[in-house]
Amino acid sequence: MQAPHRFAMSAALAVLGMPSAFAADPGIEPIAETYAAAGQRIELADGRALNLRCSGEGKPVVLLEAGGNADSSTWYRVQPGLAQHARVCAYDRAGYGFSDEGPMPRDLDANVADLHALVEAANIPVPVLLVGHSLGSNIVRRYAQRHPQQVAGLVLVEPPEQGADSRMPEDWQQQIAAMLPQRDALLTRCEEAAVENDVETIQQRCLRPQPAWMGERVAAAAVNNKSKPAYWRTLRSELASNIAVFADPVPNDESYGAIPLVLLSAGTHEEDAPEEVLKVMAEARAQTQSRILAASSRSSAVEVADAGHDIQLDQPLAVVSAVRGLLEQLQGAAADKAAAE
């Protein structure tokens, strides 16, 4: 998942096939080989299937939503810890990982509709506790607004700043606008290579190197999944849709009511940009977090030290701790209600 703001910007500057989350510390524990294959493919009403990975027991179920250009493997350091305390499920959005391609465009509405369909098709008991990283935080926020009765709580991991692009220096905006055609040309070349089943070109020109912790089998599966035309069509649509998602600030009237919410933010932001650009980003980040927290009457914020944008990889225990705290709060409230009745 690319570093926070402007998917329209940073995505134009880098090879897109492998999210930056997969460039994390190579010294961390290796991913389980179970990620080299699909978990449980859940068939939706329209005949498509989404890949679901569940473990543990208990209610409410914790449902993990990955960031942009990422799948359920981004939670590999978090899910085992949570499974000791709850039923926890992660899934691959349409077009990513082992999930089938979905109808276009792949915007927030499409992702929320798929998540709702998945909850129903997999018979996941509601309300669920939703955990979203980066773009995933936008998806679960929209879900909570559309289906508030189905959401027990929200844990938002590094929500990307919104409303920064129009406030950027003019020369910076022009530079990024000039790079977008390069990004689109790269996506076209990669999709064409996928259509031709040219895996070598995809590996050499479209994907970042696989990290050592991924292991040969999981790395091979990741390359195979990203060598399909559906992946590149999905990525192209997601990047295009994200321009609108992050262009405007969080609305002042956005509300999740009394749904409890925890916002985790990174303690470090290492971005290579001019000082005036970094200032705009910091201001937009502060405004985004403030408005999200104000949208719930039961919100709290936690800054995670020694973590960058991918907190779930850098400091997974921080995510586990936040979810556990919210689970205990919800379970305590349920016990009090039962006792009163």
Disulfide bonds with the S-S distance in Angstrom:
Cys54-Cys89 2.07
Cys190-Cys206 2.06
